[in-house]
């Protein structure tokens, strides 16, 4: 079992990490994380821009819990 470390930023990670025999660039993971976060914020902005009158005619989006999305994106800090 590998050592588990708590880190405070991507810069605290070594340049490469390994898991189950696979090696990952932490810089590539950081970029992918930031890009994914940007996409999520853009989609939320798009959804929020839909006028309420139009949104009322759409069915609810299955599997999307806005509180969960906000929590994952760090809009509601739990720490």
C-alpha positions as CSV (number, residue, x, y, z in Angstrom):
1,X,0.0,0.0,0.0
2,X,1.4,3.4,-1.0
3,X,1.9,6.4,1.3
4,X,-1.1,8.8,1.2
5,X,-0.2,12.5,1.5
6,X,-2.5,15.4,2.0
7,X,-1.5,18.3,-0.3
8,X,-2.5,21.9,-0.5
9,X,-1.9,22.6,-4.2
10,X,-1.1,20.9,-7.5
11,X,2.4,22.4,-7.2
12,X,3.0,20.3,-4.1
13,X,2.7,17.1,-6.2
14,X,5.7,15.5,-7.8
15,X,5.8,15.8,-11.6
16,X,4.7,12.2,-12.1
17,X,2.5,10.0,-9.9
18,X,1.9,6.2,-10.2
19,X,-1.2,4.2,-9.5
20,X,-1.6,0.5,-10.2
21,X,1.4,0.4,-12.5
22,X,0.3,3.5,-14.6
23,X,2.2,6.8,-14.5
24,X,0.5,10.1,-14.8
25,X,1.8,13.6,-15.3
26,X,0.5,15.8,-12.5
27,X,0.8,18.9,-14.7
28,X,-1.4,17.2,-17.3
29,X,-3.9,16.1,-14.6
30,X,-4.0,19.7,-13.2
31,X,-4.7,21.1,-16.7
32,X,-7.4,18.5,-17.3
33,X,-9.0,19.4,-14.0
34,X,-9.0,23.1,-14.7
35,X,-10.4,22.6,-18.2
36,X,-13.1,20.3,-16.9
37,X,-14.0,22.9,-14.2
38,X,-14.2,25.6,-16.8
39,X,-16.5,23.5,-18.9
40,X,-18.8,22.9,-15.9
41,X,-18.9,26.6,-15.1
42,X,-19.7,27.5,-18.7
43,X,-22.5,24.9,-18.8
44,X,-24.0,26.3,-15.6
45,X,-23.8,29.8,-17.0
46,X,-25.6,28.6,-20.1
47,X,-28.3,26.9,-18.1
48,X,-28.8,30.0,-15.9
49,X,-29.2,32.2,-19.0
50,X,-32.3,30.3,-20.1
51,X,-35.3,32.6,-19.4
52,X,-37.6,31.2,-16.6
53,X,-40.6,31.2,-19.0
54,X,-38.7,28.9,-21.4
55,X,-37.2,26.8,-18.7
56,X,-40.7,26.0,-17.3
57,X,-41.5,24.2,-20.5
58,X,-38.5,21.9,-20.3
59,X,-38.6,18.7,-18.3
60,X,-36.2,18.5,-15.3
61,X,-32.7,17.5,-16.2
62,X,-32.3,13.9,-14.9
63,X,-29.4,13.2,-12.7
64,X,-28.4,16.8,-12.1
65,X,-28.4,18.1,-8.5
66,X,-27.5,21.8,-8.5
67,X,-26.4,21.7,-4.9
68,X,-24.0,18.8,-5.7
69,X,-22.6,20.6,-8.7
70,X,-22.1,23.8,-6.7
71,X,-20.4,21.8,-3.9
72,X,-18.1,19.9,-6.3
73,X,-17.1,23.2,-8.1
74,X,-16.2,24.7,-4.7
75,X,-19.0,27.3,-4.7
76,X,-19.9,26.0,-1.2
77,X,-16.8,25.4,0.8
78,X,-17.1,22.7,3.5
79,X,-13.6,23.0,4.9
